[in-house]
């Protein structure tokens, strides 16, 4: 996406983006949702999910756990 908008990410930019992503959420499932949100909106950075209500987050984690065979929280 960043190549498409002619603003490719640098190695340092990638490191900073990954650190920011980890601070936003530790769940791989939520991190993917955050990345998808950024791509869909052609954002250059990562930001909290617009619909990041606790209940929605729990639903997504439950969905993720079902896929991975984990236990519901």
C-alpha positions in Angstrom: 0.0 0.0 0.0 2.8 2.4 0.9 4.6 1.7 -2.4 1.3 2.4 -4.2 1.0 5.9 -2.6 4.7 6.4 -3.4 5.8 6.6 0.3 7.7 3.3 0.9 8.5 2.5 4.5 12.1 2.5 5.6 13.7 -0.1 7.8 13.6 2.3 10.8 10.0 3.2 10.0 9.0 -0.4 10.0 10.7 -0.9 13.4 8.8 2.0 14.9 5.5 0.9 13.3 5.9 -2.6 14.9 6.7 -1.1 18.3 3.6 1.1 18.1 1.5 -1.8 17.0 2.7 -3.9 20.0 1.8 -1.0 22.3 -1.7 -0.8 20.9 -2.5 -4.4 21.5 -0.6 -7.7 22.2 -3.2 -9.9 20.5 -2.0 -10.9 17.0 -5.6 -11.0 15.9 -6.2 -7.4 16.9 -2.9 -6.3 15.5 -3.9 -7.8 12.1 -7.3 -5.9 12.4 -5.3 -2.7 13.1 -3.1 -3.2 10.1 -6.1 -4.0 7.9 -7.8 -0.7 9.1 -4.7 1.3 8.2 -4.4 -0.4 4.7 -8.1 0.1 4.0 -7.8 3.8 4.8 -4.4 4.3 3.1 -3.0 5.5 6.4 0.8 5.7 6.8 0.7 4.7 10.5 -1.2 2.5 12.8 -4.0 3.7 15.2 -6.4 2.1 17.6 -9.4 0.4 16.0 -12.2 2.9 15.4 -14.6 0.3 16.9 -12.4 -0.7 19.8 -15.1 -1.1 22.4 -14.3 -3.7 25.0 -17.2 -5.9 24.0 -16.1 -5.9 20.4 -12.6 -6.7 21.4 -13.8 -9.6 23.4 -15.9 -10.9 20.5 -12.8 -10.8 18.2 -10.7 -12.5 20.8 -13.3 -15.2 21.2 -13.5 -15.6 17.4 -9.7 -15.8 17.3 -9.6 -18.4 20.1 -12.2 -20.5 18.2 -10.0 -20.5 15.1 -6.9 -21.3 17.0 -8.6 -23.9 19.2 -8.1 -22.0 22.4 -10.4 -21.4 25.3 -13.0 -18.6 25.4 -12.3 -15.9 27.9 
